[in-house]
């Protein structure tokens, strides 16, 4: 349910953002390092830093608004 929502948001943003999916069952070390304790979890990074984390399924508009806000952040 979540993957299609995120895929659509990324398509709507026309390449201005990227998505990476990690299977925490296959990669438990990555999940532990990222502090992911349950699924679904969506983490937004900007300039290599965690900016926001969502736990559970949210509305597509909420994800898009959060990503657009990060993209509008001033450089520096």
N, C-alpha and C positions, 0 to 999 in steps of 0.2 A: 504494500500500500504506500509506503513512504518513498521507495525508489522511483516510481513513476512521477511523483510530485517533484522530487528534487531534480530529476532529469529534465522535466519540463521547465523548471525555473532556470536551470543552466542554459537550456536552449533559448529561452526568452532573453537572457542576458547576452546572447550573441558572442560568446567566447571571452567575456570580461571576467569570468570566474571559472574555476575548475573544481571538479568533484573527484574525490578518491574514496573508494569503498574498501573497508577492511573487514574481513571475516574474523571476528574475535575468537571463534572456536578454533580456527586454523592458525591464528596468530595471537595467542594469549599474552605473549610478552609485550606486543605493541599495545594491546588493550590496557594492560597494567600500567605501562609507561604513560599512557594518555589519560589515565584515571577513569576509564570507561568500565562501569560496573554492571550495566544492563543495556538492553537494546529495546527499541532503537535509540541511539544517541547520535546527534549531529553536532559536530564542532566546527566553528567558523574561525579560520585563521586569516590574519592579515599581516603582511610583512613578517611572516614566520612566527607570529605570536598568537596564542589562543585569545580570541576576542569575546566569543560567546559560545554557550553550549545549550543545546536543547535536548531534553529527555522526553521520550514519547513522541507520538505523532502529532504534528502541528499542522495548521492550515498552510497551504502553499504560499499564500499572500504574506504570512508571517516570515517565512524563510526568505522570500524575495525582498521584503522591506529591510530585513536585517542585513542582507548581502549588499543591497543598494546603498544603505547607510555607510557601510564600510568602504565601498568603492568611492563614495563621495568625500571620504575623509581627506583632509589636506595632507600633502606630502611633507614629510619632515618630521 
